[in-house]
Amino acid sequence: MRAILHSDLNSFYASVEMMLDPKLRGKAVAVCGSTEERHGIVLAKSELAKKAGVKTGMANWEARKACKDLIVVPPQYEQYLKYSKLTQAIYQRYTDLIEPFGMDECWLDVSGSQMICGDAMTVAEDIRTATREELGLTVSIGVSFNKIFAKLGSDMKKPDAITEITQENFKEKVWPLPASDLIYVGPATTRKLASYGVTTIGELAALDPAFLKRLLGVNGIALWTFANGADQSRVMHKDFVSPVKSIGHGITCVSDLLNEEEVWKVILELSQDVGHRLRVHGLSARTVQVFVRGDNLFGSQFQCKLPFKTQLPSEIAAMAFKAFKEHYKWGTKVRAVTVRAIELVPKDQPEQLTLFVDHSQREKRERLQEAIEEIRGRYGKRAITNAILMGDLKMPDDGRHIVKMPGLMYQ
């Protein structure tokens, strides 16, 4: 029998802040981005703030209106990353099958650990106790026979709790829950299911899979499998790295970019990170995308084919800026920019040379970039940089780029 845990750090950002500053304990606390930097929303809240009506995603002023005693603190992303890693170190005492789902959640497969560490509920209790006593944080843990129900379990009882869902009781515990509680059932899918009278997980499980496929495509089959407790997806090893299909870096600026020069500086800065990560993964890009958003909700995306594969930040930035200048219409100021490298190939993959490019100069630039990478590796990212990037770039510098957001669950 598989034994899967899903461990979720409770009110993670707010809990770290209260642990670091004991004066905040027992009070309504919200971690909020800066209004001046366009991120004036609630990122996390304590249990007391939640009970007072504060919700994640609320504007700062709305949160203060809901809770007059609310204490607002700025985010410290480096600390959150530190405690995320410390928590995962506790998990590693019991298994090396640890799959993160964002910074504060992980699946653990302890099926092979039970002879040594005890059954799944014993391991879950050990983790809950160790996290509280060693780190001053609490977790809610779901224990089940698959990843889907383990995650449901961790959501069912908070904070500092353990919930077990077994093959014998899942119909009683899971099927009465709203369909929206199931992973990947978002608002649009919830509305579509509700239009057919399907509002609970049990009603979803009772549908004909063929009907769900017609309604939702292949995702419909996956949701039917999840609802019926038939998910067999494995928990990935802690060192697993998913295949890299694209590498990008984006940011919402602290104030509007008003002209091409300001946009160029941001693109060049973002391209430093893109080029570095290409180098780390041993990849080069054949195409560059740039996404730009102004006051409109959706923004615009442009792309440009490179004349040759590259991982040089200067070449990535130049091509992204070329695409921007050719396609962006200045009907609105620029608020957010993303640079992305796509059509990735191995760096050492052979390539046909062309007579119209001075490849000796490119080789010199590559050697120069290698030296820059070495200096930055020893002395930090800002140890050496382009002179044009030393002024005010209108980019936030609070470490939010290190936050790992939940992505797709590995199958």
N, C-alpha and C positions, 0 to 999 in steps of 0.2 A: 504494500500500500504506500503510495506517495505521501510525503509529509511536507507541505509547502506553507511557509509563513509569509505574511506581508506585514512589514513593520513600518509604521508611519509616525514620525516625530510630531508631537502635538504642538500646534501653533508655533511652528519652528522658529521663525525669525523673532517673534515676540518673546518666546521662551528663552532664547539665547540672550536677548537684551536684559531680561529680568534676572537671569543667572549671573550675568556680568555686573549688573548694578542691583544689589539687594534692595535698595530703596524703592525699586519699582515693584517688588513682589507684593502680591495681594491687592494690586491696583489695576484699574482699567488702562491698558497700554495698547497703542497702535504704532506699528512701524509704517511710516509714510514717506513717500518720495517728496522732494521739494516742489512746492508750487511754482517757485521761480524757474525750476528746470523742467516744467511741463509734466512732472511726474507726481503731482499733488494728489495721489490716491492712496488708499489704505492697501498695503502689501501684506500685512498680517496683523492679527489682533489677539489679545489675551482672552481667556475664557470670560472674565468679567466684562470686558468690552463687548464681546459677542453677545452676552446676555442683555446688555444695554441697547442692543440693536445695531452695533457697528458691524459692517460687512466688508469683506475683501472687495476692492474695486471701487468703493465709495470715494467721492472727493473728500479732501481733508475737512472742508467746511461742513459737509453733510455729516461726517463722523462726529465732529465736535457738537453739532446740533443734536445728534442722537444721544450723545453721552457728554454731559457738561463737565464731568470730572476727568475726561480723557487726557492721558499723557501721551503726547506725540513725540516719537524719537526717529531720527534718520537711520537708514539702513547701514549696516556694517557687513558688506558681503564677504570680506576676507574672513571674518569671524564665523559666518555661517558655513563657509566652505571648510574651515578648520574643524568645526564640530560635526559636520557631515562625515568627514574622514575619520574622526575619532569614534563616531557611532559605528561606522562600517568596520573599524578595527575590532569592536566588540563582536559583531556578527561573525568575523573571521575565526573566532575561537571555536565556532561550531560547524562551519562549512566554508568551502571556497566557491560554492555555487551561489553567488550574490549578484543580483541584477538590479541596478539602480533604476528608479523611475522618477527622475528629478533629483533634487538635492536632499529631500527629506523622506523619501520613500524607497524601500527596497523589498524585492522578493528574495526569499532564502529557501533553498531546497535542503532540508535536513534529513531526507530519507536514509542516507547512508551514515548518519551520525548517531542514530538512536541507540545502537548497541553500546556506545561509549558515553554519550551525553544524556541519555534518557529520552523518553518519548517527546513528541512535538510540543505538547503542552508544558512539559518540564523545561524544555529549551526556551520556549516563549517566556515563561516566568523568569528564568535566569537572565534573559536579555532585558526584560522589563526592569528587573531589580538592578542589574549592573548599570544600565543607562541612567537610572534615577540617582543611584548612589555615587557613581564615578563621575558623571558629567553634569548632574543637576538638571537633567532634562527628562521628559516622560515620553513614552511611546504607546500607541495603541497597536495591538497585533492581532491579525486574523490568522487562524490556523485552519487549514483545509487540505483537501486532496488535489486541488488544482489552483492555478494562479488567480483565476477569475474570482472564485469564491473566497480565497484568502484575502484578496483586496476588499471584497464586500464586507468580510468579517471585521477588518480593521476600521471600517467606516461606521460599523453598527453601534459601537460603544466607545465613547471618548469622554474625558482623557484618561490615560494611564490604565488601560484595560486590555483584556484578552477575550476574544470571541472565537469559539470553535464551530465550524460548519462541517458536518460529516456527510457521508453518503446516505446515512440513515435519516438525518434530520434536515437535509437541505431543502426539501420541498416545503416543509413546515416553516423554515426560517427565511428562505430566499424568495420563494414564489409570491408571497403577499407583498413584497417590496415594489415600489414604483419602478417601471421599466427604465426610467431615467437614472436609477442607481447603478445600472449595469454599465461597465466600462465601454466607452465608444458610442453610447446612446446619448447623443447631444440633443440640443433643443430642436433642430430641424427633424431629426429622426423621431424624437418624442412626439412632435406634432403630427408627423406622417402616420405613426402607429396609432395615435389617439383618434385620428380621423376614421380609423377602422375599428374603433372601440377597444383597442389594446392599450391598457394603462398599467398593467403589472407585469413582472417578470414571468409569473406563471402563465398569464395569457399569451405572452410572447412564446413561451416554451410549447404551448399547445397548438400553435399555428402550423400549417402545412409548410415544410421547408421550401417547396416549389413556389408557393405564393410569396414567401419572403424574398426569394431570389428575384422574382418578377418585380417586387416592390422596391427592394434596396440593393439589388445586384448581389455580388459575391459577399458583400458585407452582411447581407441578410442571413446567409447560411452561417456565417461566423457567429452572429448574435444568437441564432437558434441553438447552435452548439454550446455557446456560453450559458444560455438560460437553462439548458438541460443538463448541465454539469458534466459535459463530455469533452471539455477543453483538455488537450494533452500537451500544450505548449510547454517547453522545458525552461527551466531557470538557467540563464547563461552563466558561465564562469566569470569570476570577478575581473579577469584580465581580458575578457572578450571585447574586441573592437569591431563594430559593424563596418561593412565595406563602405568606403568613402565615395560618394557619388558627386558631391559638390562641397565646396568650402567657401563660406561667406562670413562677413562681419558687417553688422548694421548698427545704427545708433539713432536715437531721437535727439536732436540738438537742443541745447539749453536756450537758444533763441534763434529766430529765423535767419537763414542764409540769404543774403540780399543780392549777391552777384556771383558771377562765374569764378572769381578768384577765391571766394569763401568756400564754394562748393569744391573747387580743386583741392584745397587744403584738407578738407574732410575726406575726400576720396583717397588722397595720398596717404593720410594717416590710417584709414581703414585697410588700405592695400598692404601696409606693413604687416598687419596681422595675417591677412590672407596668404601673403608670400611665405611668411614664417611657417604657417601650418602646412602649406604645400610641401615645404622642405622637410618638415617633421615626418610627413607621411610618404616622402619619396615620390611625389607626384608633380606633374606639370599640367597646366591648363591650355586648352585649345581655344576656348571661348570665354569671354568676360561678360557678366551681366551687371547692370546697375539699376537699382530700384530707388525711385525718388517719390516722396510724398510731401505735398503741400498742405493746404487746408482741407482738401478733399479726403474722404475716408479711405479710398482704395489705392491711390497713387498710380504711378506709371512705371513700367519696366522696359528697359531697352537692353540690347545685347549686341556684341560686335565680335566677329571672328578674328582671332589672332593670326598673323602671317606665319607664325611658328609657335610651337608649344613653349611655355615659359613658366617659371615660378618666381621671376624677378618682380618685386613690388613696384618698381618704377614702370615696367612695361605693362603690368596689370592696371596700374593707376592711369597711365596714358590712354589705354584703350577704353577704360570705363569713362574717362572724361570725354573722349572723342564721341562715344555713344551718347553721353549726356548732352553735349553741345549740339549734336546733329538733330536730336529729337525733342529735347525739352523746350516747351514754350513757357515763357515767363509770365503766364497769366496769374500766377500765385507764387508767393515766396516758398522756399524750400524748408521743410521742417525735419524730415528724416531721410537718411541715405543709407543704402546697403550696397556693398560691392561683393559679388559672388563669382568664383571661378568654377566653370563647368566644363563638360567634356574632358574629364581628367584622364590622363594616361601616365604610365610609369615614366619617371624622369629620364631613365636610361633607354627608353624605347627609341630605336633608330628613326631618323627623320631625314627626308630628302632636303639637301641644302639648296639655296637659291643664289643666283649671281647678284641679286639686287639687295642683298643684306651683307653688311660687313661683319662676318661671324667672328673675326678676331677681336673686334671691339666688344661683341656680346660676351665672349669668353672672359675678357678683362672685367666686364661688369659683374659676371657671375663670381669671379674670384674675389672681387671687391665685396660683394654681398656675403660671401662666406666669411670674410674677415669681420664684417659688421655683425653677423650672427654670432660669431665667437665672442666678440666684445660684449654684446648684449647678454649672452649666456653667462658671462663672468660677472658683469657689473650692473645688469639690469636693463630693462627695455629702453629707458631714457638716457642711457650712458652715451649713446651716439645716435644722432637723428638729423634729418634734413633741417637746414636753417629756417626754411619757410614754416616749419612746424613748431617753432619755439614760441610763437605768440599765442594769442587767444584763438582757439579753433572753434569755439562755441560748442564744444563737446563735453559731456559730463565726465567726471573723473572720480566716481565714487565706487568703482569696482563692480558695477552691475553686469559687466560683460562676462564675469566668471560664473554667473548663475547658470546652472544646468536645468533647463525646463524639461518637464516630462515629454517624452516623444512617443514612439510606438512601442508596444510590448513586443518583444521578440517571440517568434513562433517556433 
